[in-house]
Amino acid sequence: MGELCIGLVYDLLGSHPALPGAPVDADAEFEPESTLALLEAALRELGHAPLRLGNPHALLARLARGERPPVAAVLSIAEGFGSRNREAWAPILLELAGIPCLGSDALSLCASLDKCWARGRVSLAGVAVPWQCSLRSASEVDSLAIPVPFPLFVKPRWEGTAKGIRASSKVEDVAALAREVARVSRDYRQPALVEAFVPGPEYTVSVVGHAPPRALPVLQRALERETGIGLHALERHARPGEPLAFELPGALTPALEAELQALALRAFAALECLDFARADFRLDAEGRPRFLELNPLPTFAADGSFGILAELAGLRPEALLAEVFAEALARVGLA
């Protein structure tokens, strides 16, 4: 098969005006221009021609005018904003237009973004998850029966890229819990996910392919030393010129890596993901993995997981992504 035109749908940083009352990290999931350029380079590596289609709203406007994009398939990294269905906006429009979309479909994207739903389905597949509950307001805290000891952890129920997480997200008593639930529900306009704080090392596992899918090498994430929260979540709140102290506790043994890879594949299958995703885990006090979330729209930025994995493998980032996208194109019948 010769050169194909592959569309790109995306949300770039700075492309949406800030909504009134929006939190400071409202656009944290949007990508810089450099990520889009890297995706284009990966597609050209395969001999294909990338075509920028803009964000889901631009795609909707084009389709409303009766203009079908001249593409064989589309790669969407568009996150949208506001709702738990936002990552599915582009895939649904493409499905209506009869255009193949690389990556997971709309239902898997929605179910994965909602952490409560994702953990429910993944736990049924035999993957351990932390205790959790969903609260819509601080008034529900007083009647909450908490079967696990403090500390607890509070974050938005359907956000990614550590949005809504700060040092105060780790709470030590009921009063702090109520304050954090109030903050999340007010600032992010969604329920707060309250969960047992899992104290051990944090790991992320990228999964790619489809016949069958395979787990890539496990990466460990640094933890902020004082709180034990992932460093990536707190760095955006650090003062300029004052880097946070961090640590990498524990050891990633071959046995633990194999276990995490197997659990990531199980979660990938439970949520019926396709082509690429990233699963996050932490170890509990006994050293047992606990599933935190699965992201079927992982960042492809050069400094993200795929960029690090490419460096470890001695590859250019666009070369590794080209391999991933080649398998996705083969899955939709475009070898």
C-alpha positions in Angstrom: 0.0 0.0 0.0 1.4 3.4 -1.0 1.3 6.8 0.7 -1.9 7.4 2.8 -3.2 10.7 4.1 -3.6 10.3 7.9 -5.6 13.0 9.7 -4.6 14.4 13.1 -7.2 15.8 15.6 -5.8 17.6 18.6 -6.1 20.2 21.3 -3.1 22.5 21.4 -2.0 24.5 24.5 -3.4 28.0 24.2 -6.0 27.1 21.6 -9.0 27.5 23.9 -9.8 30.7 25.9 -10.0 30.0 29.6 -13.5 29.6 30.9 -14.6 31.8 33.8 -13.7 30.2 37.1 -11.6 27.5 35.4 -8.7 26.1 37.6 -5.1 26.9 36.7 -4.5 23.4 35.3 -7.6 23.3 33.1 -5.6 22.9 29.9 -3.0 20.5 31.4 -4.0 17.7 29.1 -3.5 19.7 25.9 -0.3 19.3 23.9 2.4 21.7 22.8 3.1 22.2 19.1 6.2 20.0 19.5 4.1 16.9 20.2 2.1 17.4 17.0 5.3 17.8 15.0 6.6 14.5 16.5 3.4 12.7 15.4 3.7 14.1 11.9 7.3 12.9 11.8 6.2 9.4 12.9 3.6 9.2 10.2 6.1 10.4 7.6 8.5 7.7 8.9 5.9 5.2 7.6 5.7 7.0 4.2 2.3 8.6 4.9 1.2 12.2 4.7 -0.2 13.8 7.9 -3.1 16.3 7.6 -4.0 18.6 10.5 -7.7 18.7 11.0 -7.8 20.8 14.1 -9.8 20.2 17.3 -13.1 18.3 17.5 -15.0 21.5 17.1 -13.2 22.2 13.8 -13.9 18.6 12.7 -17.6 19.0 13.6 -17.8 22.2 11.5 -16.1 20.6 8.5 -18.5 17.6 8.6 -21.5 19.9 9.1 -20.6 21.6 5.9 -20.7 18.2 4.2 -16.9 18.1 3.7 -15.5 14.7 4.3 -11.7 15.0 5.1 -9.6 13.4 2.4 -8.0 10.9 4.8 -7.7 7.2 5.0 -7.7 7.2 8.9 -7.4 9.6 11.8 -5.3 9.7 14.9 -7.0 11.7 17.6 -5.1 13.0 20.7 -7.9 15.6 21.4 -8.8 15.7 25.1 -11.8 18.1 24.9 -12.9 19.7 28.1 -15.7 19.7 30.7 -17.4 16.4 30.5 -16.4 12.7 31.1 -17.3 12.1 27.4 -14.8 14.7 26.1 -12.2 12.3 24.9 -14.9 10.6 22.8 -15.9 13.7 20.8 -13.6 13.1 17.9 -14.0 9.3 17.6 -17.8 9.6 17.6 -17.7 12.2 14.8 -15.3 10.0 12.8 -17.5 7.0 13.3 -20.5 8.9 12.0 -18.4 9.9 9.0 -17.2 6.4 8.4 -13.5 7.2 8.9 -11.3 4.7 10.8 -9.9 6.0 14.0 -6.6 4.8 15.5 -6.7 3.9 19.2 -9.5 3.0 21.5 -13.1 3.7 20.6 -15.5 6.1 22.3 -16.9 3.7 24.9 -13.5 2.6 26.1 -12.3 6.2 26.2 -15.3 7.3 28.4 -15.1 4.3 30.7 -11.4 4.7 31.2 -11.6 8.4 31.9 -14.1 7.9 34.7 -11.9 6.4 37.3 -14.8 4.8 39.3 -16.1 3.0 36.3 -12.7 2.0 35.1 -11.7 0.5 38.5 -15.0 -1.3 38.8 -14.5 -3.1 35.5 -10.7 -3.7 36.0 -11.4 -5.2 39.5 -13.8 -7.7 38.0 -10.9 -8.9 35.9 -9.0 -9.7 39.0 -6.8 -6.6 39.3 -6.7 -5.2 42.8 -7.7 -1.5 43.3 -7.7 0.8 46.3 -10.9 1.3 48.3 -12.7 4.3 46.8 -16.0 6.2 46.9 -17.4 9.1 44.9 -18.7 12.2 46.6 -20.6 15.1 44.9 -20.3 17.5 47.8 -18.6 18.1 51.1 -22.0 17.6 52.9 -21.8 13.9 52.1 -18.6 13.5 54.2 -20.5 13.5 57.5 -22.5 10.4 56.7 -19.6 8.6 55.0 -18.6 5.3 56.5 -14.8 4.9 55.9 -13.6 1.3 56.2 -9.9 2.2 55.8 -7.6 4.3 57.9 -6.4 7.8 57.1 -4.6 9.2 55.1 -7.0 9.3 52.2 -6.5 10.8 48.8 -8.9 13.2 47.0 -8.9 14.0 43.3 -11.4 14.7 40.4 -13.3 11.7 39.3 -12.8 12.1 35.5 -9.6 14.1 34.8 -6.1 13.0 33.7 -2.6 14.4 33.7 -2.8 14.8 37.5 -5.3 17.6 37.2 -6.7 18.7 40.5 -3.9 17.0 42.5 -1.8 19.1 44.9 -0.2 18.5 48.3 -3.5 19.0 50.1 -5.0 16.1 48.2 -3.6 13.8 50.8 -5.9 14.2 53.8 -5.3 13.1 57.4 -8.7 13.7 59.0 -12.4 14.3 58.3 -12.1 18.1 58.2 -9.4 18.0 55.6 -11.4 15.5 53.6 -14.4 17.8 53.5 -12.2 20.7 52.4 -10.7 18.8 49.5 -14.1 17.4 48.4 -15.5 20.9 48.4 -12.5 22.2 46.3 -12.7 19.5 43.7 -16.5 19.7 43.3 -16.3 23.5 43.1 -13.3 23.9 40.8 -13.7 20.9 38.5 -17.5 20.7 38.5 -17.6 17.0 39.0 -17.6 14.4 41.9 -14.5 14.0 44.0 -13.0 10.5 44.0 -12.0 9.6 47.5 -9.6 6.7 47.8 -7.3 4.9 50.2 -3.8 6.5 49.9 -1.5 3.8 48.5 1.9 4.5 50.1 4.4 2.5 48.0 6.4 3.1 44.8 4.5 4.2 41.7 4.9 2.6 38.3 3.5 3.2 34.8 3.2 0.5 32.1 2.6 1.3 28.4 0.7 -1.2 26.3 0.7 -1.3 22.5 -0.5 -3.5 19.6 -3.4 -5.7 19.1 -2.4 -9.2 17.8 -1.8 -9.7 20.7 -1.2 -6.4 22.7 2.1 -6.3 24.6 3.4 -4.4 27.6 6.6 -2.4 27.2 9.2 -2.0 29.9 7.9 -0.7 33.2 8.9 2.9 34.3 9.0 4.0 37.9 7.8 7.5 38.8 9.5 9.7 41.3 7.6 10.6 44.5 7.7 14.0 46.2 9.6 13.2 49.4 7.4 14.9 52.0 4.0 13.8 50.8 4.7 10.7 48.9 2.6 12.0 46.0 3.8 11.6 42.5 6.4 14.3 41.6 4.8 14.8 38.2 1.5 15.9 39.9 3.1 18.5 42.2 5.8 20.0 39.9 3.4 22.4 38.3 2.6 23.9 41.7 6.3 24.4 42.7 7.7 27.8 43.0 10.1 28.8 40.2 13.7 28.0 41.1 12.7 25.8 44.0 12.7 22.2 42.8 10.9 19.7 44.9 12.8 17.0 46.7 12.0 13.5 45.4 12.8 9.8 45.9 12.5 6.5 44.1 11.6 4.0 46.8 11.8 0.3 46.4 13.3 -1.8 43.6 11.8 -2.8 40.3 12.8 -6.5 40.3 12.2 -8.7 37.2 9.4 -10.5 39.1 7.7 -7.2 39.9 8.0 -5.9 36.4 6.5 -9.1 35.0 3.6 -8.9 37.4 2.9 -5.2 36.6 3.1 -6.0 32.8 0.6 -8.8 33.2 -1.8 -6.6 35.3 -1.5 -3.8 32.7 -2.5 -6.2 29.9 -5.4 -7.5 32.0 -6.6 -3.9 32.5 -6.1 -3.1 28.8 -8.3 -6.1 27.9 -10.9 -5.4 30.6 -11.5 -1.9 29.2 -11.3 -3.2 25.6 -8.6 -0.7 24.7 -6.9 -0.7 21.3 -3.5 0.1 19.9 -2.0 2.1 22.8 -2.6 3.0 26.4 -0.8 3.5 29.7 -1.7 1.9 33.0 -0.6 3.3 36.4 0.0 1.3 39.6 1.2 1.9 43.2 2.4 -0.7 45.7 0.5 -1.0 49.0 2.2 -1.3 52.4 2.7 -5.1 51.7 4.2 -4.5 48.3 1.2 -5.6 46.3 0.3 -3.7 43.2 -2.9 -1.6 43.2 -4.4 -0.3 39.9 -4.9 3.5 39.8 -6.0 4.3 36.3 -5.6 3.5 32.6 -5.1 6.2 30.0 -6.0 5.3 26.4 -4.8 8.7 25.3 -1.3 8.8 26.7 0.9 11.7 25.8 3.2 11.1 22.9 5.4 14.1 23.9 9.2 13.4 23.6 9.6 13.8 27.3 6.7 11.5 28.2 6.6 7.7 28.6 7.0 6.9 25.0 9.9 9.2 24.6 11.7 7.7 27.6 11.0 4.2 26.3 12.4 5.1 22.9 15.6 6.4 24.6 16.0 3.2 26.6 15.6 1.2 23.4 18.1 3.4 21.5 15.4 4.6 19.1 14.4 8.0 18.0 10.9 8.9 19.4 9.4 9.1 16.0 10.7 5.6 15.1 9.1 4.0 18.1 5.8 5.8 17.5 6.0 4.8 13.8 6.0 1.1 14.9 3.0 1.7 17.2 1.0 3.5 14.5 1.9 0.9 11.8 0.2 -1.7 13.9 -2.8 0.5 14.5 -3.1 1.1 10.7 -2.9 -2.6 10.1 -5.7 -3.3 12.6 -8.0 -1.0 10.6 -7.1 -2.7 7.3 -4.4 -0.2 6.2 -1.2 -2.2 6.2 
